[in-house]
């Protein structure tokens, strides 16, 4: 039989409760859409970024990063730092440390102030004088900024406070007790909030409501009429704004967990049954931490689950989910992504390590992970079934960008990158290695890794490719020689 395209070989992660229905996994690959004429909107798989260390803080771990006016700030442990363009970290102040991320917001050039919340305490850093001041000794769970006002939520009291004086609304050093609002629209308490566009999303246990700046006095913010939705927040640090849309890990009235994307005040569920099945089996989801990835035209929303040791990423372009993680070879499993506190600064995509004091540069051209570990990339394709006939597999051919081995400085040449193929003949219950194949020495761009004589089965058959060599793997497609036999 001639080689034919493997149906839907490239795609995202979609592994549901029943493996026969869907058993797909995409780990450390990002699906991309070919939109060029003649491509037919086909999906390909591009490498997720690798990292290299740019700086390291004395106090750990990294708990948040922020770029403002070409300056980069971060919190490591109990210290607030400025990251200079020579990659030295300059200590600017001391904060109360707890196990949660910090929030960092600026009020623009006229205000020249940065508001930091850490350990339920609020601080102001003056970007001109470098003064670092405690402004809220308590009641500052998370912070934000809208129209020059700094905002702080106190999750214990389910209240919002705003900064500013009558003479200077941009005065982040002044927090009047009268400028406080308590929740009254619904019985569930507020746990977190996020400013996006010109609104404030206030997340409760079971509902979320939206406020705006009406210019009223003495408190300028008011609820948007009828803008309360039946999705609360499950993980208080799961909210992010990505390309003008608001994302968070929600909890429904029925107790289900779902990822929400909200445009304006209109929500929709974007988590797939696969992700919701995965979250159902996690020991915890309320500790999920969110992040934003941006590279080569991709803008992604990510969720890291520290207890479950899993990371899921939603691509705004393809609307597909994939998985990312650090391969721990000695344990034989993935750990959740650590470089998640991201910002663009000093001309690079930067990310702070949630478990150490390291700050990395991230790039798809970098081919190693944290602690110089290999990046293990996996694509497990949809199952194949003969619908009552035995299937025989004569060969499997992987279409990828070959010849990417690093050019050695001196002979002998280094070993070409290797691809391993894994097979299952019993509905994905057990897997066996069909061996390694080379993707070609440097400059050999016409090679396609091929495996022959792959057996036969009357069950569902699975194929999985695994790459660990430090090159920027890019998968275009897969071809398979498959022959249906006699009816079972």
PLY file of the C-alpha trace (Angstrom):
ply
format ascii 1.0
element vertex 488
property float x
property float y
property float z
element edge 487
property int vertex1
property int vertex2
end_header
0.00 0.00 0.00
1.24 3.57 -0.65
2.05 5.95 2.16
-0.89 8.10 3.25
-1.20 10.98 5.70
-1.73 9.94 9.29
-5.17 11.41 10.17
-4.82 14.47 12.39
-1.28 13.61 13.43
-0.58 17.20 14.53
-2.83 18.78 17.14
-3.20 19.69 20.79
-3.61 17.73 24.02
-6.99 16.01 24.26
-6.79 12.93 26.48
-10.22 12.15 27.91
-11.61 9.59 30.35
-12.03 6.98 27.60
-8.71 6.55 25.75
-10.48 4.95 22.80
-12.38 8.18 22.24
-9.32 10.43 22.41
-5.81 9.81 23.66
-3.91 12.76 22.20
-1.08 14.50 24.03
1.17 17.34 22.92
3.93 18.16 25.40
6.49 20.94 24.84
5.18 21.46 21.31
2.91 24.34 20.32
0.43 23.69 17.48
0.55 26.34 14.75
-1.71 26.93 11.76
-0.30 27.12 8.24
-2.36 29.81 6.55
-0.30 30.23 3.40
-2.04 29.60 0.04
-2.33 25.89 -0.61
-1.59 24.89 2.98
-5.27 24.29 3.74
-5.00 25.66 7.29
-3.06 22.57 8.33
-1.56 22.31 11.78
2.16 21.90 12.41
4.03 21.54 15.70
6.60 24.15 16.72
8.94 23.92 19.72
8.03 25.67 22.94
10.80 27.99 24.20
13.92 26.90 26.00
15.65 29.03 28.63
19.03 30.39 29.63
19.88 32.09 32.94
20.31 35.88 32.76
20.28 36.81 36.44
19.87 35.36 39.93
18.55 36.95 43.11
20.03 36.31 46.54
16.56 35.95 48.03
14.28 33.26 46.66
11.96 32.28 45.11
10.84 34.69 42.40
7.28 35.76 43.22
6.47 38.25 40.46
7.96 40.39 37.66
6.90 43.66 36.04
8.19 45.98 33.32
7.44 49.71 33.38
8.94 52.49 31.29
11.88 50.31 30.15
12.71 49.30 33.72
12.24 45.78 35.09
11.19 45.02 38.66
10.69 41.75 40.52
10.25 40.30 43.99
12.57 37.54 45.16
11.66 36.13 48.55
11.11 39.12 50.82
12.98 41.67 48.67
11.85 44.06 45.95
14.48 44.41 43.21
15.15 46.34 40.07
16.80 44.28 37.33
19.33 46.47 35.52
20.21 46.08 31.84
23.61 44.63 32.83
21.61 41.81 34.53
22.56 42.90 38.05
19.72 42.95 40.61
19.55 46.10 42.72
17.63 45.79 45.99
15.01 48.53 46.42
12.99 47.44 49.47
11.85 44.69 51.86
8.39 43.09 51.81
6.48 40.59 53.93
6.85 37.13 52.42
4.21 34.43 52.20
3.58 31.47 49.90
1.61 33.48 47.33
2.72 35.51 44.31
2.99 39.28 44.59
1.14 41.83 42.47
2.96 44.82 40.95
1.30 47.78 39.21
2.38 51.28 38.10
0.22 54.41 37.84
2.01 55.81 34.79
4.53 58.56 34.20
2.55 61.34 35.94
2.34 59.27 39.11
5.87 57.75 38.98
4.80 55.20 41.60
4.65 51.41 41.72
2.22 49.59 44.02
3.33 46.18 45.36
1.23 43.77 47.43
2.95 40.96 49.30
1.94 39.06 52.42
-1.32 41.09 52.63
0.71 44.33 52.92
0.80 47.17 50.39
3.92 49.19 49.45
4.73 52.13 47.19
8.02 52.48 45.34
8.79 55.95 43.91
10.60 55.51 40.58
12.20 58.96 40.85
13.33 59.17 44.49
13.66 55.37 44.97
11.75 55.73 48.27
10.05 52.52 49.42
7.07 53.04 51.74
4.56 50.79 53.50
1.11 52.28 52.79
-1.25 49.45 53.80
0.00 47.43 56.80
-2.85 44.95 56.23
-5.77 44.28 53.91
-3.80 44.25 50.63
-4.30 40.74 49.25
-3.95 41.81 45.61
-3.46 45.12 43.83
-4.37 46.84 40.60
-4.62 50.22 38.89
-7.38 51.95 36.92
-7.49 55.56 35.75
-4.56 56.46 38.01
-6.15 55.00 41.16
-4.42 52.11 42.88
-6.82 49.47 44.16
-6.36 46.81 46.84
-8.63 43.93 47.76
-8.91 42.53 51.27
-10.18 38.98 50.80
-10.80 38.52 54.53
-13.19 41.48 54.66
-14.44 41.12 51.06
-13.70 44.79 50.44
-11.94 47.08 47.96
-9.93 50.20 48.86
-8.61 52.87 46.51
-5.74 55.32 46.84
-5.60 59.04 46.21
-6.46 62.31 47.90
-8.94 64.99 46.88
-6.07 67.18 45.70
-4.14 64.42 43.93
-5.95 61.27 42.74
-2.58 59.85 41.61
-1.23 59.95 45.17
-0.52 56.30 45.94
0.79 57.22 49.39
-2.69 58.23 50.60
-5.34 55.63 51.43
-8.38 57.12 53.15
-10.51 54.76 55.23
-13.67 56.25 53.71
-12.57 55.10 50.25
-13.59 51.51 50.95
-16.39 49.42 49.49
-17.80 46.12 50.83
-19.52 43.48 48.74
-23.29 43.52 48.82
-24.53 42.38 45.39
-24.16 38.66 46.18
-23.56 36.59 49.33
-20.31 34.93 48.24
-17.20 36.86 49.35
-14.65 38.40 47.01
-11.33 36.54 46.82
-9.50 38.26 43.95
-9.88 40.94 41.32
-8.40 41.99 38.00
-8.41 45.26 36.08
-8.82 44.87 32.35
-9.87 47.28 29.62
-11.80 49.90 31.62
-13.45 47.52 34.05
-12.72 45.77 37.33
-13.63 42.07 37.56
-14.33 41.09 41.18
-14.22 37.33 41.70
-16.26 35.63 44.40
-16.75 31.99 45.31
-19.62 31.46 42.89
-20.08 34.72 41.01
-18.08 37.48 39.35
-19.23 41.07 39.02
-17.87 44.00 37.00
-17.35 47.63 38.02
-16.33 50.79 36.19
-15.27 54.36 36.95
-18.49 56.39 36.86
-16.90 59.51 38.33
-19.24 59.37 41.31
-18.28 60.91 44.65
-16.92 60.08 47.13
-16.30 56.57 45.73
-15.83 56.79 41.93
-16.43 53.12 41.05
-19.85 51.57 40.56
-21.14 48.17 39.39
-22.11 47.75 35.75
-25.84 47.15 35.65
-26.78 43.45 35.36
-23.09 42.51 34.97
-22.85 39.61 37.38
-22.10 36.15 36.00
-22.46 32.68 37.60
-18.76 31.81 37.61
-16.62 32.35 40.69
-12.88 31.78 41.01
-11.29 28.52 42.09
-7.65 29.67 42.14
-7.19 33.30 43.26
-3.96 33.73 41.23
-5.28 32.19 38.02
-6.51 35.42 36.40
-4.72 37.06 33.48
-5.49 39.53 30.71
-4.40 38.26 27.29
-4.98 40.31 24.13
-7.86 42.20 25.72
-9.62 39.10 27.09
-9.87 38.05 30.73
-9.03 34.46 31.71
-9.38 32.61 35.01
-9.90 29.17 36.52
-13.51 29.26 37.63
-15.78 27.32 39.91
-19.41 26.92 38.87
-22.46 26.74 41.12
-22.43 22.98 40.54
-18.85 22.72 41.83
-17.28 22.06 38.41
-13.89 23.55 37.49
-13.61 25.34 34.13
-11.34 27.88 32.46
-13.24 31.00 31.43
-12.41 33.53 28.74
-14.36 36.75 29.12
-14.69 39.49 26.50
-16.38 42.51 27.97
-18.75 40.95 30.47
-19.59 37.92 28.29
-17.95 34.68 29.49
-17.44 31.40 27.69
-15.86 28.14 28.81
-12.66 27.33 26.88
-11.43 24.35 28.89
-11.92 21.12 26.99
-13.38 17.91 28.44
-9.78 16.65 28.45
-8.55 19.47 30.68
-11.60 19.23 32.93
-11.07 15.47 33.28
-7.42 16.12 34.19
-8.34 18.75 36.78
-10.94 16.43 38.29
-8.12 14.01 39.08
-5.75 16.60 40.57
-5.36 16.63 44.34
-5.61 20.44 44.30
-6.52 23.07 41.75
-6.95 26.11 43.99
-3.16 26.62 44.02
-3.01 27.10 40.23
-0.80 29.97 39.04
-1.37 31.71 35.72
1.08 33.20 33.25
1.21 34.69 29.76
3.52 33.45 27.01
4.35 35.50 23.92
6.65 34.34 21.15
6.72 34.17 17.34
3.15 35.38 16.96
1.76 33.12 19.67
0.06 34.72 22.67
-0.84 32.07 25.22
-2.58 31.78 28.58
-1.00 29.20 30.87
-1.96 27.46 34.10
0.60 25.76 36.32
-0.68 23.38 39.02
2.17 23.08 41.58
0.65 20.24 43.63
-0.43 18.23 40.60
2.89 18.98 38.81
1.12 19.86 35.55
1.06 22.84 33.19
-1.58 23.50 30.52
-1.36 26.28 27.92
-4.12 27.76 25.73
-3.07 29.27 22.39
-5.16 32.29 21.38
-4.33 31.71 17.71
-5.29 28.06 17.31
-7.67 27.85 20.31
-5.95 24.58 21.23
-4.46 23.43 24.53
-1.03 21.84 24.87
1.06 20.80 27.85
4.43 22.07 29.01
6.73 20.70 31.65
10.25 19.95 32.84
11.26 16.33 32.31
12.78 14.89 35.49
14.65 11.91 34.07
15.56 10.38 37.44
11.86 10.31 38.39
10.60 9.41 34.92
7.93 12.12 34.92
7.22 15.75 34.12
7.15 18.54 36.68
5.12 21.71 36.26
6.78 24.68 34.59
8.85 26.84 36.90
9.64 29.98 34.81
6.14 31.48 34.91
6.50 35.10 36.09
6.96 36.61 32.64
7.59 40.06 31.26
9.31 41.63 28.27
12.32 43.68 29.36
15.75 44.75 28.17
14.91 43.47 24.70
14.13 39.91 25.78
11.32 37.66 26.95
12.10 37.16 30.64
10.69 34.68 33.16
11.23 34.28 36.89
11.55 30.85 38.50
8.82 30.16 41.07
11.13 27.75 42.94
14.49 29.55 42.77
15.96 33.03 42.38
16.82 32.57 38.71
15.59 34.86 35.96
15.70 33.36 32.49
15.57 34.52 28.94
13.01 32.45 27.00
13.29 31.80 23.27
12.25 29.08 20.79
15.87 29.17 19.59
17.08 27.96 23.00
17.04 24.18 23.34
17.54 23.39 27.04
15.23 23.77 30.03
15.67 24.80 33.66
18.78 23.49 35.39
20.16 22.73 31.89
17.80 19.76 31.63
16.81 18.33 28.27
13.45 19.38 26.89
11.49 16.20 26.27
8.96 16.83 23.50
6.12 14.37 22.88
3.34 14.01 20.33
0.87 11.18 20.90
-1.43 10.95 17.88
-5.09 9.89 17.71
-5.74 6.15 17.83
-6.28 4.18 14.62
-8.95 1.47 14.38
-9.82 -0.97 11.61
-13.58 -1.05 12.32
-13.65 -4.83 12.59
-10.60 -5.55 10.42
-7.03 -6.29 11.42
-4.67 -3.41 10.58
-1.08 -4.11 9.46
1.49 -1.32 9.68
4.31 -1.67 7.14
5.98 1.67 7.85
5.70 5.01 9.63
7.45 8.13 8.33
7.82 11.38 10.25
7.88 14.60 8.22
9.94 17.20 10.07
12.65 19.79 9.60
15.74 17.61 9.38
19.47 18.34 9.29
19.42 20.58 12.37
22.30 18.93 14.24
24.71 21.53 15.68
27.74 22.04 13.46
30.72 20.67 15.43
33.78 22.85 15.87
36.15 19.97 15.20
35.73 16.39 13.94
34.52 13.83 14.66
31.03 15.13 14.14
28.52 14.87 16.94
25.76 12.27 16.76
22.71 13.42 14.77
19.52 14.16 16.71
17.38 11.10 17.38
13.62 10.47 17.35
12.05 7.58 19.25
8.78 5.98 18.13
6.49 4.31 20.65
3.66 1.93 19.71
0.58 0.46 21.31
-1.42 -2.44 19.88
-3.88 -2.80 22.76
-5.99 0.35 23.03
-3.19 2.38 24.63
-2.92 0.13 27.68
0.73 -0.80 27.11
3.41 0.81 24.96
6.66 -0.49 23.45
9.54 1.30 21.77
10.00 0.75 18.05
13.49 2.23 18.33
15.36 5.41 17.46
15.90 6.99 14.06
18.16 9.85 13.05
16.80 13.18 11.82
20.03 13.71 9.90
23.47 15.24 10.37
23.92 18.97 9.98
22.91 20.09 6.51
21.13 16.86 5.51
17.73 18.41 4.95
16.08 15.62 2.95
16.00 12.87 5.58
12.74 11.57 7.05
12.93 9.23 10.06
11.24 5.96 9.04
10.29 2.79 10.93
9.31 -0.47 9.18
7.45 -3.67 10.09
5.40 -2.28 12.97
3.08 -5.22 13.44
-0.65 -5.69 13.22
-3.62 -5.46 15.56
-7.38 -5.81 15.62
-7.53 -3.35 18.54
-7.00 0.42 18.61
-3.40 1.22 17.59
-1.40 4.13 19.01
1.68 6.02 17.79
3.84 8.43 19.78
7.07 10.25 18.90
9.53 11.46 21.54
12.45 13.88 21.07
15.08 14.92 23.62
18.01 16.06 21.46
18.79 19.79 21.94
17.59 21.08 18.55
14.49 23.14 17.63
12.24 20.26 16.58
9.49 21.19 14.09
7.00 18.54 12.97
5.04 19.00 9.76
3.18 15.71 9.36
3.39 11.92 9.48
2.85 9.32 6.76
1.85 5.70 7.30
1.67 2.54 5.19
-1.40 0.79 6.56
-3.16 -2.28 5.17
-6.58 -3.53 6.30
-6.74 -7.29 6.56
-9.58 -9.78 6.83
-12.54 -9.12 9.12
-11.96 -10.15 12.72
0 1
1 2
2 3
3 4
4 5
5 6
6 7
7 8
8 9
9 10
10 11
11 12
12 13
13 14
14 15
15 16
16 17
17 18
18 19
19 20
20 21
21 22
22 23
23 24
24 25
25 26
26 27
27 28
28 29
29 30
30 31
31 32
32 33
33 34
34 35
35 36
36 37
37 38
38 39
39 40
40 41
41 42
42 43
43 44
44 45
45 46
46 47
47 48
48 49
49 50
50 51
51 52
52 53
53 54
54 55
55 56
56 57
57 58
58 59
59 60
60 61
61 62
62 63
63 64
64 65
65 66
66 67
67 68
68 69
69 70
70 71
71 72
72 73
73 74
74 75
75 76
76 77
77 78
78 79
79 80
80 81
81 82
82 83
83 84
84 85
85 86
86 87
87 88
88 89
89 90
90 91
91 92
92 93
93 94
94 95
95 96
96 97
97 98
98 99
99 100
100 101
101 102
102 103
103 104
104 105
105 106
106 107
107 108
108 109
109 110
110 111
111 112
112 113
113 114
114 115
115 116
116 117
117 118
118 119
119 120
120 121
121 122
122 123
123 124
124 125
125 126
126 127
127 128
128 129
129 130
130 131
131 132
132 133
133 134
134 135
135 136
136 137
137 138
138 139
139 140
140 141
141 142
142 143
143 144
144 145
145 146
146 147
147 148
148 149
149 150
150 151
151 152
152 153
153 154
154 155
155 156
156 157
157 158
158 159
159 160
160 161
161 162
162 163
163 164
164 165
165 166
166 167
167 168
168 169
169 170
170 171
171 172
172 173
173 174
174 175
175 176
176 177
177 178
178 179
179 180
180 181
181 182
182 183
183 184
184 185
185 186
186 187
187 188
188 189
189 190
190 191
191 192
192 193
193 194
194 195
195 196
196 197
197 198
198 199
199 200
200 201
201 202
202 203
203 204
204 205
205 206
206 207
207 208
208 209
209 210
210 211
211 212
212 213
213 214
214 215
215 216
216 217
217 218
218 219
219 220
220 221
221 222
222 223
223 224
224 225
225 226
226 227
227 228
228 229
229 230
230 231
231 232
232 233
233 234
234 235
235 236
236 237
237 238
238 239
239 240
240 241
241 242
242 243
243 244
244 245
245 246
246 247
247 248
248 249
249 250
250 251
251 252
252 253
253 254
254 255
255 256
256 257
257 258
258 259
259 260
260 261
261 262
262 263
263 264
264 265
265 266
266 267
267 268
268 269
269 270
270 271
271 272
272 273
273 274
274 275
275 276
276 277
277 278
278 279
279 280
280 281
281 282
282 283
283 284
284 285
285 286
286 287
287 288
288 289
289 290
290 291
291 292
292 293
293 294
294 295
295 296
296 297
297 298
298 299
299 300
300 301
301 302
302 303
303 304
304 305
305 306
306 307
307 308
308 309
309 310
310 311
311 312
312 313
313 314
314 315
315 316
316 317
317 318
318 319
319 320
320 321
321 322
322 323
323 324
324 325
325 326
326 327
327 328
328 329
329 330
330 331
331 332
332 333
333 334
334 335
335 336
336 337
337 338
338 339
339 340
340 341
341 342
342 343
343 344
344 345
345 346
346 347
347 348
348 349
349 350
350 351
351 352
352 353
353 354
354 355
355 356
356 357
357 358
358 359
359 360
360 361
361 362
362 363
363 364
364 365
365 366
366 367
367 368
368 369
369 370
370 371
371 372
372 373
373 374
374 375
375 376
376 377
377 378
378 379
379 380
380 381
381 382
382 383
383 384
384 385
385 386
386 387
387 388
388 389
389 390
390 391
391 392
392 393
393 394
394 395
395 396
396 397
397 398
398 399
399 400
400 401
401 402
402 403
403 404
404 405
405 406
406 407
407 408
408 409
409 410
410 411
411 412
412 413
413 414
414 415
415 416
416 417
417 418
418 419
419 420
420 421
421 422
422 423
423 424
424 425
425 426
426 427
427 428
428 429
429 430
430 431
431 432
432 433
433 434
434 435
435 436
436 437
437 438
438 439
439 440
440 441
441 442
442 443
443 444
444 445
445 446
446 447
447 448
448 449
449 450
450 451
451 452
452 453
453 454
454 455
455 456
456 457
457 458
458 459
459 460
460 461
461 462
462 463
463 464
464 465
465 466
466 467
467 468
468 469
469 470
470 471
471 472
472 473
473 474
474 475
475 476
476 477
477 478
478 479
479 480
480 481
481 482
482 483
483 484
484 485
485 486
486 487
